[in-house]
Amino acid sequence: MTELANKKLEYTGLFTDLEIGVVKNVINEIRRQWPCLEREDFDDLLQACLVKWWTAKPAYDEKRDASLSTFMATVVRNHLLNLKESLLSDKRVIAENTVSLNQPVDDEEGLSELIDLLPAPDPLPAFDLWMTLHSIIPDLSERQQKLCRLLREEGLSVNEASEFMQLSESAIYKEIKRIRTVFEKQGLRDYLP
């Protein structure tokens, strides 16, 4: 069985051939326009777009919106353009703030490389922070733990998390405020975004 056939079988039952076809067409269209997306793995983009479609599909209103495939193409296109913006902004920040560790530095001992002057990292503070975080997480409600996972690990926006959890955005912001309070009580204010 070909790799393409295997991929198709993975999504059988979850998505129609039309849905998979629309997503693939939009991915190819956007990748041609934005080279930063050409470097991303096609299968990863396909999966991310299908997951985005899965969460957005219930919002489709046959009476209000265009055809299902047009609505779907718009959802997928917007998701890819948001991803593109994220990739470009990340690369811009990295490019602007990057300094080579092999950069020559003039010090008292003569000419050294920057890496030779940097102290070895102390793993203890990072471990202490990790231990503190893992002791706090059980203090959060199930909903707060789920919200933390969605926002941090899954990288969802507040809007996407509210759709996924079927809560209003204001309810999500209230939960975030409660989570911040728990972290601040444990002395982690400096680590909060």
N, C-alpha and C positions, 0 to 999 in steps of 0.2 A: 504494500500500500504506500502511496506517495506521501511526502510530508504534508502537502496541501490537503490531501484527503484526511490525514490524521487530524489536522487542525480543524477541519470542517466537522469531524465527528465529535471533537471536544465541546463544540457549541451546539450540537444537535439537541433539540428539545428545549434549549434555553432561548435561542434566537432563531428567527426564520432565515431562510436563504436571502430574502430581500433585505432584512436588517443587516446581515453580515456584508452583503454586497454594497449597501449604502455606506456603511462605515469604511470599508476598504476603499471605495471611490473617493470619499472625502479625505481620508488619510493621504492617498496618492496625490490628490489635488493640492492639499496644503503643504505636503513635503516638497513638491515641485516649486512652490512659492518661497519656502523658508528653508534654506540649507541647514540651519541648526536642527531641524526636525529630521532631516535626512540621516543625520548621525545616530538618531535614536532607533532602536530595534523595532522593526515593523510589527512583530508579534506583541511586543510590549505596548506599543501604541494601540494596536487592535484591542487588546485586552482592556486597557484603560478606557478606551472609548466605549466599549461594550458595557463596562461597569457603569460608566457615566450615563449611558443610555438607559440602562436597567433602572437607575435611580430617578431619572427624569421622565421616563415613559408614563408613569401615572399622572403626570401634569398635563398630558395631551388631552385637549378638549376638541372633539370632532366638530362641534358647532362653531367654536371660536377660532381654531387654528386652521392652517392650510392642511394639505394631505399629511398623512402619517410620515411618509418618507421625506417630505420637505421639512416637517418639524424635526424629525430625527437628524437630518443633515445639518440643520441649524444648531441643534444641541451639540453634535459632534464637532462641527466647525468651531463653535465658540470654545469648547473644551480644549481643542488643539491650539487655538490662538492664545488662550490663557496659558497653556503649557509653554508655548513659544515665548511669550512675554517673560515667564518665569525663568526659562533657560537663558534668554538674552540678558536679563537683569542680573542673574547670578554670575554670568561670565564677565559682565561689565565690572561688577564689584570686585571680582577676583583679579581681573586684569589691572584695575586701578590700584589695588592694594598689595600686589605681589612683589616681594623682594627676594632675590636669589640668595639662598644660604651660602652659596659659593662666592658671593660678592666680596671683593677685596675690601678690607677695612684696615686703616692705619691706626695702630695702637702703640702702647709704650714699647712693646717687644718687636716692633717692626710691622711688616705687612702680613696680616692674617686674613683668614676667611671668616665671615660672620658666624658660621656654624661652630667655629672653634671657640668663640667668645660666649656662646649661649650656655647657660647652666643646664644641667641634666634635669628633665622634668621630675617633679616630686609626685609620685602616684598616690600618696596618702590623701591629699585633699579631694581628689577625684573619687577615691574609694569612699571617703567619709560622706561626700555628697550623695553618691550612689546608695549607700546604706540608709541615709536619712530619707531619701526619696522612697525607697522600698519600705521603710517603716511608716511613711505617711499614706501611701496609696491605700492600704486597707482601711484607713480612717475615712476615706471618701465613700460616698454612696455608690451603688452599682451604676447608676446613671452617670455620675460624675466620672467614674473610672472609664466607662464607655466613651464619654465625651473626650476625655484626655487621649484615649487611643485614637479616636477619629481625627482629632485636631493635630496631634503630634505625630503619631506613627503613620496614619493613613494620609495625612496632609490635606484633609478636607478644609474648606472654608467654613465659616460660621453658617452661611446660607446652606451649603451642602450638608453640613452636620444637622441642621434643623430639619431639612427634608428627610434625611436618612433616619433620624430619631423621631420624626413626626411630631416635632415641637416647634413652637414659634421661635423666631430669632430672639425675641426679648427673653423668653424662657432660657434659651441657650446662654445669653449674656448674663442672666442672673446666676446660672450654674457656674459660669466662669468666675464671676465675682466671689461666689462661695468658695470655690477651689482656691482662688488667690488668697482669701482670708486664712484658709487652713495652712497654706504654704508660708504665709507671712508670720503666723503664730509659731512656726517652727524655725524662724530666722532665715528664711530663704528668699526674702524680698529681692536681694541683689541678683538672683537667678531667674526672676520672672521677666517675661518679655514686656 
